[in-house]
Amino acid sequence: MAFTQAQTDAVLVALRQRNADSRQCSVCGNRKWIVQTDGLVYLVMSTPPVPYPTWRPSDPSLPSIAIVCAVCGNTHLLNVFVLGLGPVFGLTPNV
């Protein structure tokens, strides 16, 4: 689900506070980043071996915000909780 305007604003503030929106891309050197506001990326935590598909919504995960280099597509995932944005998205840690 796409971010609300309030969520987008909170993400941009958190990124600016950490200078994450102006860092140089490690692949191409560009400094233009796109914040993906179409939704969060969930990295599911599991203990190997994990047969596919076994994911359940109750599984521990790391909700993240994706930022993408506008030139080469290098993608970084930033943890919502580390950014202090869990409450903005109505999330509580489950790991």
Secondary structure in CASP SS format (residue, H / E / C, confidence):
PFRMAT SS
TARGET T0000
AUTHOR 0000-0000-0000
METHOD secondary structure of the structure
MODEL  1
M C 1.00
A C 1.00
F C 1.00
T C 1.00
Q H 1.00
A H 1.00
Q H 1.00
T H 1.00
D H 1.00
A H 1.00
V H 1.00
L H 1.00
V H 1.00
A H 1.00
L H 1.00
R H 1.00
Q H 1.00
R C 1.00
N C 1.00
A C 1.00
D C 1.00
S C 1.00
R C 1.00
Q C 1.00
C C 1.00
S C 1.00
V C 1.00
C C 1.00
G C 1.00
N C 1.00
R C 1.00
K C 1.00
W E 1.00
I E 1.00
V E 1.00
Q C 1.00
T C 1.00
D C 1.00
G C 1.00
L C 1.00
V E 1.00
Y E 1.00
L E 1.00
V E 1.00
M C 1.00
S C 1.00
T C 1.00
P C 1.00
P C 1.00
V C 1.00
P C 1.00
Y C 1.00
P C 1.00
T C 1.00
W C 1.00
R C 1.00
P C 1.00
S C 1.00
D C 1.00
P C 1.00
S E 1.00
L E 1.00
P E 1.00
S E 1.00
I E 1.00
A E 1.00
I E 1.00
V E 1.00
C E 1.00
A C 1.00
V C 1.00
C C 1.00
G C 1.00
N C 1.00
T E 1.00
H E 1.00
L E 1.00
L E 1.00
N E 1.00
V C 1.00
F C 1.00
V C 1.00
L C 1.00
G C 1.00
L C 1.00
G C 1.00
P H 1.00
V H 1.00
F H 1.00
G C 1.00
L C 1.00
T C 1.00
P C 1.00
N C 1.00
V C 1.00
END
